[in-house]
Amino acid sequence: MSTHSFISFAGVSKTYDGVHYVVEGLDLDVAKGEFVSLLGPSGSGKTTTLMMLAGFESATQGEIRLNGKRLDDKPPHQRDIGMVFQNYALFPHLTIEQNVAFPLSVRRMDKTQQKARVKRALDMVELPHLAARRPSQLSGGQQQRVALARALVFEPSVVLMDEPLGALDKRLRETMQYEIMRLHRELGLTVVYVTHDQAEALTMSDRVAVFSDGRIQQAATPTELYENAHNAFVANFVGENNGLMGRVLDQDPEWATLILPDGAVIRGRCGRGLRNGEEAMLALRPERAHIASGEDIQSMSRANTGTNTVTARVEELVYCGDHHRVHLKLGKQGTGDSLIVKVPNTQHHDLPSLGSATAVAWRHDDCKILATAVTASHGLAPSLTAGVH
């Protein structure tokens, strides 16, 4: 366990049948006051990990500690952990005030203290005027605020949230994201947050642990995950990614060179586990590529260490308000991998015409060449996947 760790998972595994592991070999430390999101597709093990921390599931192997003390033998209500669920889990027959007071009455706190704590919790989520109402009289967003107040009312050392905003519409979800971030910052909460929405995880978290098949693929800051994915799964799952397939020509500790099926040679930052002659994936974010004229390519080459240039055919142009999505296929005949370029919607960008051949350029240090073993094992298409919301 790290000396700075407040929550610690050490070698934690979970199996229900002794054969298939839902979570396997999990090591994760969370610092006091940190906001950590567990991100991954359905069935990746993130909710099971949260439920083991909450005490609703028990680990098959390994240790879970909170502030240095093992949690294995403690029931959920003795773990000093607040919980917020996706479906709110409010009692319909109780008032909002009674719902928020429930964790305090379970802990046998005296009525005067309860009243003061409940008022403070409802003030925090800006709902004191609804204390006498019942859950059915509140909107979804208001019910989620009540669930949040109930999780915070007994001043737990940790708050766990399991897809808490999944049932809300987009605008309300964004409002609640900022509300949770505000409470985290103002109260110094330690938060472990489960989501399958990568945009939500990137927006809210200090760190994100990306799960696949019961294992953490990478745990890092949002910037590090997006800019410097460790493997193809993370690159494809976090944000939007163009995955261009090719074979490794050569590499050094910093850079690698890839040859595409049409013979184009491209260079990028070198990922882990690459081998010369083996298949690899070039990870490139759509906003980092440019529809380029000869003049653009020359100026990019002068301005930095190097530029990749490929020829592609325009398949589709999609208007998205603040940007255009240009869908292309690599090669002059448009028979190669798919490629998407985001072109900002400004008066200074001319769009290519549908069906035309065009050059696409990007800097060497704006892309990374990654081994494909993880991609293949998770059944992902190597081209553009995930991250479109």
N, C-alpha and C positions, 0 to 999 in steps of 0.2 A: 504493500500500500504506500502511495506517495505521501511524503510528509505534509503536502499542501492539500491532500484529498479530504473532502468532507463526506462524499459518497464514494464507495469503492466496490466494484465488481471484480473478483479475482478468480479466474478459471471457472466461471459459472456456466453450467450446461443444464438444459431442461429436455427431458424426453418423457413421453407418456406411455410408450410401449417398449422401451428399452432398446429399440433399434433405430428409429428415426429421431433425429435431434431437431427440436424447434429452435433452440438456442444452443450454440456449441462454442466452448472455449472463450467465453466472453471476458475481456479485461477492459474496464473503463473506470476512470477516476473523474469525479466532478468536484470542483472547488466550491467553497462556501460563497454564496452570492452569485454563482454562475448560472446562466441560462443555456441549457444544453438540449438540443432537439435530437430525437431519434427518428431518422428519416429512412423510408424504404417502401417498397411495394407491399401489397397484401401478402401475408404469410411469410414475411422476412424475419420475424422474431421480435420486432420492436415493441409491440403491445405486451407480449409475454414477458419481456425484460422489465417493463414498467410494472406489471402485475406481481412479479417476484419482489420488486422493491417495495410495493405497497403491502405485500403480505397476503394477497389473494391467490397467489401460486407459490409453491415451494420449489427451490432449486434442487435438481437431481444431484449435482456436484458443485463444488466451489463455495465461496464465501461472499456474502454481501454485508458490508459494514456501513454504518452511519455514525460519523464523528468518532471513528475508532472502535465502536461497539458492534458486535455481531447482531443481526436482526432475526436470525433463523427461528429463535424460540419465542418471538414476540408476536402476538396477534395484531391485526391491522390497527385497531384503535389505540394500541400502546406504542406505536412507532413514531408518533409526533410528525405525522405526514398528512397534509391536506390533499384531497383528490377532487379533480373536476372531470366529469365525463361528457361525452358528446351529447347524450340524451338528457342532460341536466340532472336527472334522478332526484327531482324535488318531490316532496310529499304533497299530493294534490289536496288533501283534506286540511292541511295546515296553512296558516297565513305565512306571508313572506318573512315576517319577524320570527315566527315559530320555526320555520325552516332553517333560518340562519342560526337560531339559538340551539338547534338540535345537538351539534357536537359538544356544546357547553353543558347541556343537561346530561348527556351521556357521561361526561367527566365530573358530574355532580358539583358544578360551580354554583355558588349562591346566586339568588335571583337578582340582587342589586348589581353584582358584577356582570351577570349575563346581559342585563339591560344596557349597561354602558358599552360592553363589547359589541353587542348587536348594532347599536346606534353608530358606533365608530366604523364597523364593517360596511353598513349600508351607506354611510357618508362617503367611504372610499370609492364605492362603485356608483355614487350619485343617484341612489334610489331611496332616500329616507322617506319620501312622500308616498311610497307604495307599501309601506310596512304592513298595513292592515289588509291588503288584497291577497287573493289566492293565486297560485301559479297560472291557472287557466285564464285569468284576467290580464295576463302580461304577454307582451310580444316575445318572440324567440330570443331576441337580443337582450331584453330585460331579464328573461329567465336565466340566460347564461351569466348575466351579471350577478344574479342572486346566488347561483351555484358557485361563482367565484368568491362572493362575500362569505358564503358558508365554509369554503375551504380555507379562508384566511382568518376567520373569526377567533379561532383558538390559538392564533399566532404560532403556526407550525414551523419547524425548522426547514421543511422541504414542502414544495407544492408540486404535485404530479398532475399532468393534464393529458388526457387521452383523446386526441382528435376533437378538442373542445369546440371548434368553430365549424365543424363539418356540415352542420345542418343549417347554417346561416347563408343568406344570399351574399353576393360578392361585395357589395358596398358595406353591408353590416359587418361582414367578416373582416374587412380592412380596418373599420372603426374599432372593432374589438381587439384586433392585433395591437394597435397603438395603445389601447386601454391596458392590456396585459403588460406590454412593455413599460408603460408608465408606472404601474404598480410594482413591477419587478425592480425598477430603478429606484423609486422613492422608498420602498420598504426593505430593499436589500435582500429580496427573496432568493432562495436557491430553487430553480425551476427545472424539472425534467419534463419535456414536452414531446408527445408522440404525434407525428403527422406523416401523410404520404404526399403532401403538397410541398414540392421543393421550393417554390417561390416564398411560401410562408416560412419555411425553415431558414432560408437565406435572409429574410427580412428581420426576423425576431431574435435570432440566436447569437450568443457569444461563440459557441462551437456547435457543430453538427456531426453526429455519428451516423454514417450511411450504412444501412443494413442490407444484406442479401443472403438468403439461404441460412439464416441463423447466425451469421458472422458479421462483424464490423469490417467493412471494406476500407474505410478511411474515417478518421475523426479529426476534424480540423476547423479552423475559422471559416465562415462563409466565403471570404475572399480566396483563401488557400484552396478550398474545394473547387471553386469555379475556375480559378486561374491555373491550378496545378494539380489536377486529378492524378491519383496514384495508378489507376487502372482504367480500362475501357468501360467497365460497368459504371464507375463513378462519373466519368466524363459524359456518358450517355444519360445517366439518371438525373444529374444535377444540372439544371438549365438545359438549353437547347444546344445540340451538337451536330456538326457535320462529321461523320466518320468515313474518311476516305481510305479504302483498303489498298495495300500494296505489299512489296517485299523489301526488307531492310538491306540496303546496299553496304552501308558502313556506319560506324558510330564511334564516339569518344564519350568521356564522362558527361559532356555538356550537350552535344549535338548528335543528331542521327539523320541519315539520308534514306529516303524511301523512293522506290520506283513504282509508279502506278501501272495498271494493265496496258494503258495506251502509250507507255514509254516515257511519260512526263516524270521528271525527277524533282522531288520536293524535299526541303530541309526543315527540321524543327527541333525543339528541345527534346532531349533524350529521356524517355521513361525507363522504368525498371524492367529488368528481365528480357531485354531485347537480344535477339541473336541474328547475326548476319545470315541472309538467305531465307529467314522465316517470315511468315505473314505478320503484318502489324497494321495498326490503325492510326491514321493521322487525325487528331482531335482538333477541330477548328470551330470556334463560335461564329454564328452567322453575322454578327455585328462587326467582326474583325476583318471580314473579307470585303473587297471593293470590286465593283464593276469598273474595269480600268481601261483607259485609253493609253496609247503609247507614251504620251506626255506624263500621265499619272505614274506609270511604272518607272520611268526615268527619275522622276522627283522622289518617289519612295526609295529607290535604290541609292540615291545620293544622300537621303536623310538618315538612313540607318544601316545596320550591318548587312542586311540582305533581304531580298524579296522573292517569294515564290510566285510564279505565274503559270496558270493553266488555261487552256482553251475550253470553252463550254458552249452548249447551245441552250437558248432560253426556251423553257417549256411552258412557263406560266408566270403571270404577273398578278399579284394579289395586293389590293389596297387595304391597309390596316390602320388608317387614321394617321398616327404619328410616323409611320414608316410604310414602305412597300416591301413585300416579300417577293424576291425574284427566285423562282424555282428553275434550276438548270440541270443539265446532264453533261458530264465531262466528255471531252473529245469533240472534234469538229462535227462529227456525225451525231453527237448526242447519245452515244450508246454506253457510256461509262456510269460510274456512281452518281447518285443524286447529290446536288449541292444547293444550299439555300443561302442567299445573301440578303441581309437586311439593309435597305437603302433609306436613310432618313428622309422624311417628307419635307424637304426644303426646296426653295426655288432654284437652288444651285446644283441640283442633281438631275441629270437627264437619264431617263430610263431607257434601256435597250428595247428594241422591238421584238415582239413575239416571233420565235422561230429563227432569230438571227444568231450567228456565232459571235462570241465576245470573249475578251480576256478577263479573267478573274485573278486578282493579286492580293497577297497578304504578306506581312512581315514574318521572317523566320521565327522570331521570338513570340509571335502571337499564336503559335500552334505547338502541339506536343505529340510525339510519336510514341504510341503505347502498345504493349504486347496484347494480343487478342485472346489469350487463354481464358480470362475471366468472362469476356463477352460471350465466347462460345459455350462455356459451361452454364451460363444463365439463359441461353436461348434467345439472346437479343439480336435483332438485325443489326449489322454493322453500320448501316447508313443512318440517316437522321432519326433519332428516337427520343422519346420522352421530353418532358419540359414544356409542352405546348399547352397552355391553359387559356 
